[in-house]
């Protein structure tokens, strides 16, 4: 990448905390943000009853999600020292989301079950109004360049960053507000429960006996711009986005390629664009959903790319702390990956079990520790075989 791209502002909300700093402190302490989801109409016998909830219990679900999306965008702009985009007509807005807070979907499903297909309340599905959310952000922050929604499952937030980087590199924009989000709603919770992807107990990445994930609210925003523009205006680069890669498994709707072929290809493409060798990556923020197939496929992909070094490369797993934030994960976990570089520390996995015997060895960072980090890779893999890998470097 001949154009040096930097992140100058970040915003973050998860079930752990509001704000980048507050999330960092809780992650560093190995804390978790899960609680019983009392506002959901869960069956008394439901085996999984918890998630990572960011608050706003009494708000309309759709407005609750949008308020948090606006909040993280404001956080990012404030940290960058911007009241508005430097040049609105050259400012892009790229938003990644998988489900976009389908707030009224439960009403549709209840009417379908109770009243049948002919009388089902199809209008209830209109809450998937992501175009209205995109329009509101454009108007609210006066962003008049390209506005794009990315919705490729759990890779969406990371893919949004890649698209924003392309817009700047190819001369279509000078500045980008990039956001990734998904809200924990009942429709999503029920769907993942139905495919038995949720864990009743702890989230245990790469562990023997891992049973799945927990879901969580996740909202993140990042300001991406040319380094020369940022420095000329006195904005402080927090990190560089040096590479990104994407791929599709073309294998299965929900299951990854067992050897992690697509994930490996995304990582290789990110390294190639960054002009880096695998040995120059100091840590990987792994996708690590703690589902049996996904974790093994991801470690196979890491072994393919990093060889024997995959056994000793620090693997930072964040979902045991604030859950799987779905379409928000790529952006939410990118913000934490930047934190690793800024603080020169590795945050621990909040919960771990014994290592899966199918994995020969792995550094899963059981406790927080200092580390010399120049480049961090952040992975986000999703349904449909969508894979995205980002590489950040110190400024």
Residue pairs with C-beta under 8 A, 6 or more apart in sequence:
1 165
1 169
1 242
1 243
1 273
1 274
1 275
2 169
3 168
3 169
3 226
4 226
4 227
4 228
4 240
5 165
5 168
5 169
5 224
5 225
5 226
5 227
5 240
5 241
5 242
6 224
6 225
6 226
6 227
6 230
6 237
6 238
6 239
6 240
6 241
6 395
7 222
7 223
7 224
7 237
7 238
7 239
7 240
7 241
7 338
7 392
8 79
8 80
8 81
8 223
8 224
8 225
8 230
8 235
8 236
8 237
8 238
9 75
9 76
9 77
9 78
9 79
9 80
9 81
9 82
9 221
9 222
9 223
9 238
10 20
10 75
10 76
10 79
10 220
10 221
10 222
10 223
10 238
10 335
10 338
11 19
11 20
11 71
11 72
11 73
11 74
11 75
11 76
11 79
11 219
11 220
11 221
11 222
11 335
12 18
12 19
12 20
12 23
12 72
12 75
12 219
12 220
12 221
12 332
12 335
12 336
13 19
13 54
13 68
13 71
13 72
13 217
13 218
13 219
13 220
14 23
14 33
14 52
14 54
14 216
14 217
14 218
14 219
14 322
14 323
14 325
14 332
15 33
15 34
15 35
15 51
15 52
15 53
15 54
15 184
15 216
15 217
15 322
15 323
16 22
16 23
16 26
16 27
16 31
16 32
16 33
16 52
16 321
16 322
17 23
17 25
17 26
17 33
18 54
18 55
18 71
19 75
20 75
20 79
20 335
20 339
23 322
23 335
23 336
24 336
24 339
24 343
24 347
26 33
26 321
27 318
27 321
27 336
27 339
27 347
28 345
28 347
28 348
28 368
29 368
30 321
30 347
30 348
30 349
30 350
30 367
30 368
31 321
31 350
32 52
32 320
32 321
32 322
32 350
32 351
33 52
33 53
33 216
33 321
33 322
33 323
34 50
34 51
34 52
34 214
34 216
34 323
35 50
35 51
35 52
35 53
36 49
36 50
37 49
37 50
37 51
37 53
37 184
37 189
39 57
40 186
40 189
41 106
41 186
42 49
46 193
47 200
48 193
48 198
48 199
48 200
48 214
49 200
50 214
51 184
51 189
51 214
51 215
51 216
51 323
52 184
52 214
52 215
52 216
52 217
52 322
52 323
53 184
53 216
53 217
54 68
54 184
54 216
54 217
54 219
56 64
56 67
56 68
59 67
60 103
61 101
61 103
61 104
61 127
61 183
61 185
62 101
62 103
62 104
62 127
62 129
64 101
64 183
65 100
65 101
65 103
65 181
65 183
65 185
65 219
66 101
66 133
66 136
68 181
68 183
68 217
68 219
69 133
69 137
69 179
69 181
69 219
69 221
70 136
70 137
70 140
71 219
72 179
72 181
72 219
72 220
72 221
73 137
73 141
73 177
73 179
73 221
75 221
76 177
76 221
76 222
76 223
77 83
77 84
77 141
77 177
77 223
79 223
80 223
80 235
81 234
81 235
82 223
82 235
84 141
84 142
85 91
85 141
85 142
85 143
85 175
85 177
86 174
86 175
86 229
86 233
87 174
87 175
88 142
88 143
88 144
88 145
89 144
89 145
90 145
90 173
90 174
90 175
91 142
91 143
91 144
91 145
91 173
91 174
91 175
91 176
91 177
92 143
92 145
92 146
92 147
92 148
92 164
92 167
92 168
92 172
92 173
92 175
92 176
92 177
93 134
93 137
93 138
93 141
93 143
93 145
93 146
93 147
93 148
93 176
93 177
93 179
94 146
94 147
94 148
94 150
94 160
94 161
94 163
94 164
94 167
94 176
94 177
94 178
94 179
95 130
95 133
95 134
95 137
95 148
95 149
95 150
95 160
95 178
95 179
95 180
95 181
96 149
96 150
96 151
96 152
96 156
96 157
96 158
96 159
96 160
96 178
96 179
96 180
96 181
96 327
96 328
96 330
96 331
97 130
97 149
97 150
97 151
97 156
97 157
97 180
97 181
97 182
97 327
97 328
98 151
98 152
98 153
98 154
98 156
98 182
98 326
98 327
98 328
98 382
99 128
99 182
99 183
99 185
99 187
99 188
99 326
99 327
100 128
100 129
100 130
100 133
100 151
100 181
100 182
100 327
101 127
101 182
101 183
101 185
102 125
102 127
102 128
102 185
102 187
102 188
103 127
103 185
104 124
104 125
104 126
104 127
105 124
105 125
105 127
105 128
105 185
105 186
105 187
106 185
106 186
106 187
106 190
107 121
107 124
108 120
108 121
108 122
108 124
108 125
109 187
109 190
111 119
111 120
111 121
111 124
112 120
130 149
130 151
131 149
134 147
134 149
135 147
137 143
137 147
137 177
137 179
138 144
138 147
141 177
143 177
145 167
145 172
145 173
145 175
146 167
146 172
146 173
148 160
148 163
150 156
150 159
150 160
150 163
151 327
152 159
152 382
152 384
152 386
152 388
153 326
153 327
153 382
153 383
153 384
153 386
154 287
154 324
154 326
154 327
154 329
154 330
154 380
154 381
154 382
154 383
154 386
155 246
155 330
155 380
155 381
155 382
155 386
155 387
155 388
156 180
156 327
156 328
156 330
156 380
156 382
157 179
157 180
157 181
157 220
157 327
157 328
157 329
157 330
157 331
157 332
157 333
157 334
157 380
158 180
158 244
158 329
158 330
158 331
158 334
158 378
158 379
158 380
158 388
158 389
158 390
159 246
159 330
159 380
159 386
159 388
160 178
160 179
160 180
160 330
160 331
161 178
161 222
161 224
161 241
161 244
161 330
161 331
161 334
161 390
162 244
162 245
162 246
162 388
162 390
164 173
164 176
164 178
164 224
165 176
165 224
165 241
165 244
167 173
167 176
168 174
168 175
168 176
168 224
168 225
168 226
174 225
174 226
174 229
175 223
175 224
175 225
175 229
176 223
176 224
176 225
177 221
177 222
177 223
178 221
178 222
178 223
178 224
178 331
179 219
179 220
179 221
179 222
179 331
180 218
180 219
180 220
180 221
180 327
180 328
180 329
180 330
180 331
180 332
180 334
181 218
181 219
181 220
181 325
181 327
181 328
181 331
182 188
182 217
182 218
182 325
182 326
182 327
182 328
182 329
183 217
184 215
184 216
184 217
184 323
188 215
188 326
189 198
189 215
192 198
192 213
192 215
195 254
196 212
197 212
197 213
197 289
197 291
198 212
198 213
198 214
198 215
199 210
199 211
199 212
199 213
199 214
199 290
200 211
201 211
202 320
202 351
202 353
203 210
203 212
203 213
203 214
203 290
203 319
203 320
203 323
203 350
203 351
204 210
204 211
204 290
204 320
204 351
204 352
204 353
205 286
205 288
205 289
205 290
205 295
205 315
205 317
205 319
205 320
205 349
205 352
205 364
206 288
206 290
206 295
206 299
206 315
206 317
206 355
206 356
206 359
206 362
206 364
207 290
207 352
207 353
207 354
207 355
207 356
208 353
208 354
208 355
208 356
208 357
209 353
209 354
210 290
210 291
210 292
210 295
210 353
210 356
211 290
212 289
212 290
212 291
213 289
213 290
213 291
213 319
213 323
213 324
214 319
214 323
214 324
215 323
215 324
215 325
215 326
216 319
216 322
216 323
216 324
216 325
217 325
218 322
218 323
218 325
218 326
218 328
218 329
218 331
218 332
219 328
219 332
220 328
220 331
220 332
220 334
220 335
221 331
222 331
222 334
222 335
224 241
225 235
227 237
227 240
227 395
230 236
230 237
231 237
237 395
238 338
238 342
238 395
239 338
239 341
239 342
239 392
239 393
239 394
239 395
240 392
240 393
240 394
240 395
241 390
241 391
241 392
242 273
242 274
242 275
242 276
242 375
242 391
242 392
242 393
243 270
243 271
243 272
243 273
243 274
243 275
243 276
243 390
243 391
244 269
244 270
244 273
244 388
244 389
244 390
244 391
245 265
245 266
245 267
245 268
245 269
245 270
245 271
245 272
245 273
245 388
245 389
246 266
246 269
246 386
246 387
246 388
246 389
247 262
247 263
247 265
247 266
247 269
247 387
248 262
248 384
248 385
248 386
248 387
249 256
249 257
249 261
249 262
249 263
249 385
249 387
250 262
250 385
251 257
251 261
251 262
251 385
252 385
253 383
253 384
254 383
255 293
256 262
256 263
256 293
256 294
256 297
256 298
256 381
256 385
257 263
257 297
257 385
258 293
258 296
258 297
258 300
259 297
259 300
259 301
259 304
260 297
260 298
260 299
260 300
260 301
260 302
260 304
261 301
261 304
262 301
262 381
262 385
262 387
263 287
263 297
263 298
263 301
263 379
263 381
263 387
263 389
264 300
264 301
264 302
264 304
264 305
265 387
266 379
266 381
266 387
266 388
266 389
267 301
267 302
267 305
267 377
267 379
267 389
268 305
269 389
270 377
270 389
270 390
270 391
271 277
271 278
271 281
271 305
271 391
274 375
274 391
274 393
276 375
276 391
278 305
278 306
278 307
278 309
279 309
280 374
280 375
281 306
281 313
281 375
281 376
281 377
281 391
282 314
282 371
282 372
282 373
282 374
282 375
282 376
283 313
283 314
283 315
283 316
283 340
283 346
283 371
283 373
283 376
283 377
284 302
284 313
284 314
284 315
284 316
284 376
284 377
284 378
284 379
285 316
285 318
285 333
285 334
285 336
285 337
285 340
285 376
285 377
285 378
285 379
286 298
286 302
286 315
286 316
286 317
286 379
287 294
287 298
287 329
287 379
287 380
287 381
288 294
288 295
288 298
288 315
288 317
288 318
288 319
289 295
289 319
289 324
290 317
290 319
290 320
294 381
295 356
296 356
296 358
296 359
298 379
298 381
299 310
299 359
299 362
302 310
302 313
302 315
303 310
306 313
310 362
311 360
311 361
311 362
311 363
312 361
312 363
313 363
314 346
314 363
314 365
314 371
315 362
315 363
315 364
315 365
316 336
316 337
316 340
316 346
316 347
316 349
316 365
317 349
317 364
317 365
318 332
318 333
318 336
318 347
319 329
320 349
320 350
320 351
320 352
321 347
321 349
321 350
322 332
325 332
325 333
327 382
329 380
330 378
330 380
330 388
330 390
333 378
333 380
334 378
334 390
334 392
336 347
337 376
337 377
337 378
337 390
337 392
338 376
338 392
339 347
340 346
340 347
340 371
340 373
340 376
341 373
341 374
341 376
341 392
341 393
341 394
344 370
344 371
344 372
344 373
345 368
345 369
345 370
345 371
346 365
346 368
346 369
346 370
346 371
346 373
347 365
347 368
348 365
348 366
348 367
348 368
349 364
349 365
349 366
352 364
352 366
355 361
355 362
355 364
373 394
374 393
374 394
375 391
375 392
375 393
375 394
376 391
376 392
377 389
377 390
377 391
378 389
378 390
378 391
378 392
379 387
379 388
379 389
379 390
380 387
380 388
380 389
380 390
381 387
381 388
